[in-house]
């Protein structure tokens, strides 16, 4: 007796199983592709972060070498600050810098700006904050104003025209000071162990984050530097 005719079409259940397997295969390939793309993006970002850190370390190390040529200046790579030590101390209730201090600041800032222009980390430098400090005596608002005046006095020392034949910043360097430097006053915050050491100024470096870009400044009017009035 002949066997019964076998059905030609596969069953509906087998068809759905095959489609499900095909769907899972396609999804696995798609997920693998997305995962690889994400991994490449993460890898690129990590490399970029490491390059940024290396560039900033290089800049701070270069500033440290520039500071070593002028005794008294200390570059703190952990705080991103530049401390002038006793070379930029102020008298009590005073924001006046001596002529020697003015020349000293100009010499270092000139070297500093040249380093910013040449070192890889310069592209990450966002601003340089001039922080003024006062000692613990007197009331808070008086010292806050005095701290601010000390910070402003540094900008006056850098941007004022020379009074003689001494070396001062060039016009290009002064433009860089205008672009990068920011004045800040902090009263007796971060006081030092002695009153004299507390009456000081520091430079604090701030850097762009990974997703920040330097704003365009070509459209901003640039007036004259003027004269110091404090």
Secondary structure, DSSP 8 states (H G I E B T S, - for coil): -------SS--HHHHHHHHHHHHHHHHHHHHHHHHHHHHHHHHHHHHHHHHHHHHHHHHHHHHHHHHHTSTT-EEETTTTEEE-GGGG---TT-----HHHHHHHHHHHHHHHHHHHHSGGGGGEEEEEEEE---S-S-HHHHHHHHHHHHHHHHHHHHS--SSSS----HHHHHHHHHHEEEEE-TTTT--SSHHHHS-EEEEEEE--TT------TTS----------
